[in-house]
């Protein structure tokens, strides 16, 4: 027991990170242990609050217009800054290539407006963060408060954010699954909504003519864990993933599943199933999803970048209520 306690102490000292303004580190064990409670705490706000989620920006040299659309990418960044959400969840593939330091330099340059607006940004790890054999030093350089962490949680009043790394094992018995189980067992009293952010989707329609992004056993295992946990708690679960460059929406086992890969990466055409609550095949669909809690009701709206450079509400739903899609 003494050895185990010393290991915990050494990990806490070695992996302690400097938090962003508005963050407060709870335990600095980098998710390597089955810690309880939030990794960070974000000050709660009185009255209405909002969260924006999206992913697959692929920040890189603006001259690259094949892998990503730099114009759409910047328009989304500027619009989100103007929205001033209380929290911004990024579901991965922030850079195009994690091994290229300049991709993160472009990220910092293009998102300077976020820091000017004091946005609290909570990223999840995508597969492009590992592109080129990245050691993740560039990633942690961009997000120093996450140094040593590949998954973490954030307490924000009645909301709770859990960001997991779908590049690593999420199956039953894995370290990450055990950490997640402990997080769900010890949710703060008063938690009404749990947002899960990750890159690879646990539920999705396939890309037309391309099976490479189909749902994998790793994320199937996560979905099973979440749906079992959702049946035991009053909190509503919302999962936001990316990887597929499109927008999709599902509900199963009391869990809302979104695919929001409209941050700038070249868009995918989707073969929509009947289970997908969004049946609009508008293309391309560069977008973000905004959640607004007002008077105890959490409303979500997907805003699409239209052909004139404006934004239009293309889908909407209420979390925890009978859903009425506003899809056109």
N, C-alpha and C positions, 0 to 999 in steps of 0.2 A: 504493500500500500504506500510505503514511503517513496519507493521508486516511482510508482505511478503518479503520486502527487508531484514529485520533482519533474517528471516529464511534462505534466500539465503546466507547471510554472515556467519551465524553459520554453515551451511552445508559446505561452502567453507573452513572454518577454521578447522572444525572437520574432514573432509575427505581429506584434502590436503595430497598428498603422495610424497615420495621421488622418483624422476625419475631416470631411468637408464641413464648411460652416452649416450648422443646422443638423449635422449628424453627431451621434454620440456612440462610440464603440461600447458594446456590452461585454463580449468575450472575444479575445483575439486569438482564437485557436484555429482559424482558417478553415473551419468546417471539418477538420481532420478527426475530431472527436464528436460523439453524439451529444453535443451541447444543447441545453434547453434555453429558451428565451431568444430574443432578437440579437442579431449581430450588431445592428445599428438601431438608433432611435431617431426618428424625425419628429420634430415638435408638432403636436396636433394643432389644428386650427378650429376656431369656432365658426359655426354656420356652414355654408356650402364649401365643398372642396372638389378638386378635379385631378384626374390622373390621365396622362396620355401615354399610349403604347403604340409602338411600331418597330420595324426592323428591316434588315437587309439594305442598308444605305450604301455600303461598299465605297467608303471615302477613298479616293485615289486621285491621281493626276487628272485634272479636268479634261485633258486632251483625250483621255480614254472614254469614248462614247459608245463602245460596244458592250462592255461588261456592266456599265452603269450609265444612268442619264444624269450628268452633272447639273443640268438646269433644273430638272425636277427635284433633285436632291437638295439644292440650295433653297428652292421655293418652299419645300416642306420644312426645312430648318427654320426659315424666317417666319413661317406661319405658326409653327409650334412656339417659337419665342414670343410671338404676339399673343398667343393664347395664355401664356404664363400659368401652366399647370402647377399644382403643388408637388407633383412628382412626375418624372418622365422615365418610362420603362423601355429599354432597348433590348429586343430579342435576338441580338447577335448579328454577325457579319457587319460589324461597324466598319472595319477596314476591308479593302479588297484582298490585301495580302498582309497577314500579320507580321511577316518577316521583313517587310519594307517600311523602314522608319518614316519615309516621306508620306506614306498613307496616313499615318497618325498626325503628321504635321499638317496635312490637308484637313483632317478631322478638327484639329485645334483651330485652324484658321477659319474654316467654314462655320464652326459652332461657337465662335467667340461671342456671338450675340446671345447664346444661352448663358454664358457666364456673366455677361453684362446684365442679364435679366435675373441672375441668381437662381437659375433652375437647378433642382436637385435631380441628378441623372443617375439611374441605376441600371447598368448594363449586364446582360447575360452573355456567356461565351458562345460564339458561333464557330462553325468549322473553318471559316476564312481567317479567324484569329490565329489559327494554327497553320495556315497556308504557308508553304515554303519552309516548313520545319521550324517555325517560330519557337523561341524559348520563352515567350510571353513577357520578356522584359519591355518590349514596346507597349504591350497592353497595360502592364502595371505602371509604365511611365505616363501613359495617358490617364490612368485611373489609380493614382497612388494610394488612395484610401483602401483599395482592395488588395494591396501588396500581399502575396502569399495565399490569396483566396481565389477559389474557383466556383464557390457557391456561398450564399449568404442570405440573411433575412433582414427585414426592416420593419419596425413597428411605427405606424403612423395613425394615431388615434384609433378609430374604429376599423381602419384598414390595416392589412398586414401583407407585406410583399415577400415572396420567396423566389429567389433566382437560383436555378439549378444549372448544372453544366451537362448538357446532353451528349457531349463528346466523351464523357466518362460513364461508368456503369451506374445505371439506375434500377437494376433488377433487384428482386428481393434478396436480402442478405448482404448487399453491397454497403460500403461505408456511407455513401451518399444517401441511399435509401433509409438507413438507420438514422442518419441525421435528420432527414425529412420527417420520419415518423416521430422523433422526439419533438421537433418543431410543432407538429400538428397536435401532439398530446398536450403541449404546454402553451397554446395560444393565449395571449393576454385576455383577461376577462373584458368583455365588451366588444371583442372583435366581431364584426358583422360581415366583412368581406376579406377573402384571402385571394390575392393576385399571384399567380405563378407565371414566371417569365423564363422561357428557355428557347433554344433555337430549333431543334428538330421537333415537328409536331406530333403529339400523341393521337390526334385524330385529324384526318385530312382526306380530301379527294385527290386523285392522281393528276399529274400533269399529262395533257394530251400527248399520246405517243411516246411517253418517257416514264419508265418505272423507277428511275434512279432515286427519286425523292419520296417513294412510297413510305408509309408508316412502318417503322422498324420494331422488332421485339423489345428493344430497350425502352422505347417510349410507350409501347403497349403495357409493359410492366408498370411504368409510372402511372398510366391512366387507371389501371386496376387498383393501385395503392390509393390514388386520390378519390376514386369513386367509393371505395370501402370507407375511407375516412369521412367523406362528405355525408354518408348515411348516419354518422355518429355525432355530427356537429350542426349547430344552427347557422353557422357562418356559411355564406355563399362562396363557392369556389369559381374563379375565373382563370382560365389558362390562356396565355398569349404566346404563340410560337411564331416562327418565321420559316426560313429555309425554302419554302415554296413562295415564289414571288407573285403573290396574288392575295385576294381576300376571301376567306371562307368562314362559316359560322355553324357550329353544331351544339347540341346539348344532349348529354347522356349521363345517366346515373347521378343526376343532380349537379353536374359540372358543365359550365359553359366553356367550349373550346373555340378559340379563334386562331386563324392563320392570318397574320398581318405582315406580309413581306413586300410592302409597297414603298419602301424608303428610298428607292432610286435604282436598285438592281434591275437588269433587263427582265421584263415581265413574262410570266408563264400563262399559257392558255390552259384552262382547267376542264376536266371531264366531270361535271357536277353530278353527284348522286342525289337521290330524293331526300337523303338525311341532311343535306346542306340547306340551311335555312336562308342562305343568300343565293338566289338563282339568277342573278344578273351577270351576264358575261361581258359587261362593258370592258373594253381593252384599249390601251393599257389602263391599269388601275393603281397609279401611285397614290398613296393615301396614308392616313393615320387614324387611330381610334381614340376618341375622347370619352372618358367616364366622368359624369358629374353627379355628385351626391347633393341633393337639395331636399330638405325637410324629410330626411329618412328614406328617400327613393333614389336608387342608383340607376341613372339613365346612360346608355352608351350610344354613341353616334360614330359611324365611319364617314369621314370626309375625304372625298376624292378630288384630286387635282384635275380640273377640267381643261379643255383644249385652249381656253382663253387665259389660263394662268390663275383662275380663281378656284375656289373650293366649294363643292356642293355636298350636301348630306345625301348619302347614297344608301345607307342602311341605318336602322336604329332599333333598339330593343331595351327593355327594362330587366335588370338582373333580379331574379327571384320572383318574377311575375309572368303571367301568360304573355308570350312574346308576340308582338305585332310588327312585322317587318315593314319598313318604309322603303324597301328596295323598289326601284322603278322597273 
